[in-house]
Amino acid sequence: MHQLMFSPDTLEGASICALLARLQDEQEGTGDWNGSRTIEVLNDWFAELGLDVEEPAPSGDLRERLRLMRPGDLLPLAHDVHGDDGTYFADGTQVTWTCERCTITRTGTTVGAERESEHTAPLQLVRFDTSPLLPDGMPAAEPADAVSYPVHPWQLVRTSEVRTH
């Protein structure tokens, strides 16, 4: 009899139960599991969940650390974190941002998250290719790559990922 430490009624729990069923379907007539086929099933399952087995495993506590961070803290993001305000992209992700008021669009690279005050949600930090605050063609007072700008994660669109490994 199963002694579950999770609920099979959640999306995650259903996924775990489906994995076990897939593995049991692959059992040989003796009830043994074929090692290489088991690895293939696990790799397929990880891929379905968006996990790359060639990359370090995500830290399960990153969402909680994001939620609990104090004002002024900088939190590096080793992987994407899905929060209440959108997806915080992993450091090194190429993104675009469009100003809601003036429709200027800029591209940049994510470099972590920070919280400006106790009463606000964390913001994604983005190092833009050109200043996000100046119209096209206007010279920046300082190099754009020297400053990271805080942006609401729901305002960002992933354009591609930069692999650092």
N, C-alpha and C positions, 0 to 999 in steps of 0.2 A: 504494500500500500504506500502511496506517495505521502510524504510529509512536507508539503510545499512551504517554502519560505518566501513566496511571492504570490500575487493574485493572477490566476490565468485569465481573468476578465479584463486586465489592462492590455494595452497594445504590446507592451514589452513582454508580459507574461504569455500572451498568445503566441508571440514570436518564439519564445523559448520552447513552448510545448510543440509548436510546428517543427522546430529543429529536431527535437527528440523523435518525433514521428518520422521525419525524413531519414534520420540515422537508423531507426529501427527497420524502415523499409529496405535499407541497404544491407542488413545483416545477412550473412551467409546462412545456408541451411542448418549449420551447426549452432547458430545463435551467436557466433563470433562476428566481430566487426572487422572488415577489411581496412587496414590502416591507411593505405593510400586513398581509398574511396572516402573514408571518413574525413581526411584532410580536404579533399575536393569539396565535400558537402559543407564543411565548416568555412572554407574560403568563399564559396558561393553565398553562404548565409551572411558572412561579414560584408561582402560586396553589396548585397541587397540592403543592408543597414547603412551603407555609405562609409564603411570602414575600409581603409587600405591597409592590408596586412604587411606592406613594406614600410609603413610609417609607424612611429611610436604610438602606443595606445593612448587614447584620450584620457585625461585626468577626470575622474568622475566628480570631483569636488569643485571644478572650475566655475560652474554656474553658481554654486553657493558662495564661493569667494567673490564672484562678481556682485552678487546680491548684498554681501556684507561689507564690501570695501568702504573705507572712510574717505571723506573729502580730501582731495590732494593726492590720494594714492594712485599709482600707475600699476596696472595689472597687465603683464604680458599674456597673450592668448595663444596657446600652443595649438588650439583647434577651434573650430566654430562653436559658438555657444548660442543656443536658441533661448532668448529671454522674452519677457512680456512686451518689450518695446521693439522686437525684431531680432534679427540674427546679428550677433557680434562676430565679425569674421576673424579668422586666425591671422596672426601677424604675417605680413608678406603677401596678403591677398590684394590683387589689383581691383579697384572699385571705381565707380563713377558716382558723382554727386551733382544734383541740379538744385540751384537756389530756387526756393518757392516764390520769392518776390520778383527776382530779376531774370530768371531762366538761364543764368550762366551755368554751364556744365563744366565740371573739372574732373580729371582723373587723378588718382593717387594710390598710395599703398598704405594699408592698415598697419598700425604700430602699437596696438594695445587698446586699453580702455582706461578711463578715469572718471571719477565722480566729482562734480564741482561743489555740491553741497549735500547735506544730510537729507534734504527734501526733494532731491531730483534723482532721476534714474542715471546710471552710468552712461557715459557717452563713448562712442568709438573714436579713437584718435586716428587721423589720416594725414599722411605727409603727401601733400598735393604737388603735382608737377609744376604748376604755376599758382600764384596766389589766388585762392578761391574768392577773395573779397574785392578784387579789382577787375574791371572790365577787360576784355581781350585787348591786347596791345599796350596796356598801360604798364610802365615799369614798376616792379616791386621795390619797396624800400630796403628789403633784405632778401637774400636768396630763399626761394620758396622751400627748398629742401632742408632749410635750417629750422623750420617751424612745423609742428604738428597741430592740426586744428581739431577740436572736439565737434563731433557730428552725431546727431541721433541715428541709431543703427537703421531705423526704418527708412531713412533718406538715402541709403546706399544700395547700389546694385553691383553685384560681383561681375567683373568682366573677365578675369582669369586668375589663376593662382600662381604664385611664385614658389617653387620648391627650394628650400634652403639646404636640403640634404644631398 
